[in-house]
Amino acid sequence: QVQLVESGGGLVQPGGSLRLSCTASGIAFSLYRLYWYRQAPGKQRERVAYMSAGGATDYLESVNDRFTISRDNSENTGYLQMNNLKPEDTATYYCNLWKSGTDLWGQGTQVTVSS
């Protein structure tokens, strides 16, 4: 059974850090591209970070130098390390795994940045 479970969201003060995790089961995780998206209330979903199966990365400009995407293929887990969080980072964050013919989404985890 294919399953994708996210964790790590929460409430943090501006300038704080969180690490999101996305653990997959039932798939060959290492073959998938890993994406993190976010969606704030009343806004469109936007792509925050990307990591190819080979390890290449790309980031939304507004999170560059603050967020780091990574993956541990031995644990079937992807990560999004978020540092120096800002109120505008408040959103529901979604993990996405993609390869040709398969598009998997996590359930979402809420990140709230507020003092």
Secondary structure as GFF3:
##gff-version 3
##sequence-region A 1 115
A	DSSP	beta_strand	3	7	.	.	.	ID=ss1
A	DSSP	beta_strand	10	12	.	.	.	ID=ss2
A	DSSP	beta_strand	18	25	.	.	.	ID=ss3
A	DSSP	three_ten_helix	29	31	.	.	.	ID=ss4
A	DSSP	beta_strand	33	39	.	.	.	ID=ss5
A	DSSP	beta_strand	46	51	.	.	.	ID=ss6
A	DSSP	beta_strand	57	59	.	.	.	ID=ss7
A	DSSP	three_ten_helix	61	63	.	.	.	ID=ss8
A	DSSP	beta_strand	67	72	.	.	.	ID=ss9
A	DSSP	three_ten_helix	73	75	.	.	.	ID=ss10
A	DSSP	beta_strand	77	82	.	.	.	ID=ss11
A	DSSP	three_ten_helix	87	89	.	.	.	ID=ss12
A	DSSP	beta_strand	91	99	.	.	.	ID=ss13
A	DSSP	beta_strand	102	105	.	.	.	ID=ss14
A	DSSP	beta_strand	109	113	.	.	.	ID=ss15
###
